[in-house]
Amino acid sequence: MSKFSITLPDRRQVQVKSGKVFPKGVIGWALSPKKNISKRGYFVRTESSGEDLKEYILYRAKDGKWSLDPEGQKEPKENTMEFEIKKAIEVFESQR
């Protein structure tokens, strides 16, 4: 698991933890073709003065497709916080 910090367009710093995500449970792990099912999960915590703590989870498949759920059914919509986080993570990872 890796940890890093990104800056959102409103200049807010957020903490990100990322790691591989596999199907839930022992049976899911044992039965899955690991090379196709594993995704990278991003757990993001935002906290700024005057605001409550907010947490977001995003998933990225090996083909680069982003989603809000492990199954890949819900994509982040434009002009949402999840979309801004996705863009900031892509910028961060392209600079590494």
HUGIMO-V357157 format. One record per residue. RES is the residue in one small letter. SS is DSSP state (@ for helix, = for strand, . for the rest). NEAR is the number of other C-alpha atoms within 10 Angstrom. Layout:
RES/SS/NEAR
RES/SS/NEAR
//
This chain:
m/./9
s/=/9
k/=/12
f/=/12
s/=/15
i/=/17
t/=/16
l/./17
p/./11
d/./7
r/./8
r/./11
q/=/15
v/=/17
q/=/16
v/=/21
k/=/15
s/=/17
g/=/15
k/=/14
v/=/16
f/./19
p/./17
k/./9
g/@/8
v/@/8
i/@/9
g/@/13
w/@/14
a/@/10
l/@/9
s/./13
p/./11
k/@/13
k/@/9
n/@/11
i/@/16
s/./20
k/=/24
r/=/18
g/=/24
y/=/25
f/=/15
v/=/21
r/=/16
t/=/16
e/./14
s/./11
s/./6
g/./6
e/./8
d/./9
l/./10
k/=/10
e/=/13
y/=/14
i/=/18
l/=/22
y/=/26
r/=/21
a/./19
k/./13
d/./8
g/./11
k/./11
w/=/22
s/=/22
l/./19
d/./15
p/./22
e/./12
g/./15
q/./9
k/./11
e/./15
p/./17
k/./12
e/./9
n/./8
t/./10
m/@/13
e/@/19
f/@/17
e/@/18
i/@/23
k/@/20
k/@/14
a/@/17
i/@/18
e/@/12
v/@/13
f/@/14
e/@/9
s/@/8
q/@/6
r/./5
//
